[in-house]
């Protein structure tokens, strides 16, 4: 009986560890650039879509990641928003918001935190 309990609790423990590690791993912002289409890009509220190389921006976005676990509500003030990228992946709306030391990825259903958002913002700023 004791061995059964140990096995049962061992299986439960391993399952919890696997689930937690899955959610702690990050996932790419953009997995496939052929499925991502940039609608517009704003910098400090100004539309700069025609001033930026979209292919270079796509390449940058594929090299960054976001958390897998969604956050409840994105918290930022509009004055703190520096870069906004709106695009479409497989017919679905995508919004990437970047400010000083924060970044959010919104797919229309959930919002996720972007990993290394400040580094991503600096890299995008170099494009223009």
JOVENNOR-V685373 format. One record per pair of residues at least 24 apart in sequence whose ideal C-beta (glycine too) atoms are under 7 Angstrom apart, sorted by the first residue. I is the first residue (numbers start at 1). J is the second residue. If there is no record, write none. Layout:
# JOVENNOR-V685373
i;j
I;J
I;J
This chain:
# JOVENNOR-V685373
i;j
23;68
23;69
25;68
26;65
26;66
26;67
26;68
26;115
27;65
27;66
27;68
28;62
28;65
29;61
29;64
29;65
29;66
29;96
29;105
29;114
30;58
30;61
30;62
33;58
33;62
35;89
35;90
36;87
36;89
37;87
37;88
38;85
38;87
39;86
39;87
39;88
40;86
41;85
42;84
43;82
43;83
44;82
48;128
51;128
52;127
52;128
53;127
56;127
57;124
57;127
60;123
60;124
64;114
64;115
64;116
64;120
65;115
66;105
66;112
66;113
66;114
66;115
67;112
67;113
67;115
70;110
70;111
70;112
71;111
71;112
71;113
74;104
74;106
74;111
76;102
82;121
83;121
83;124
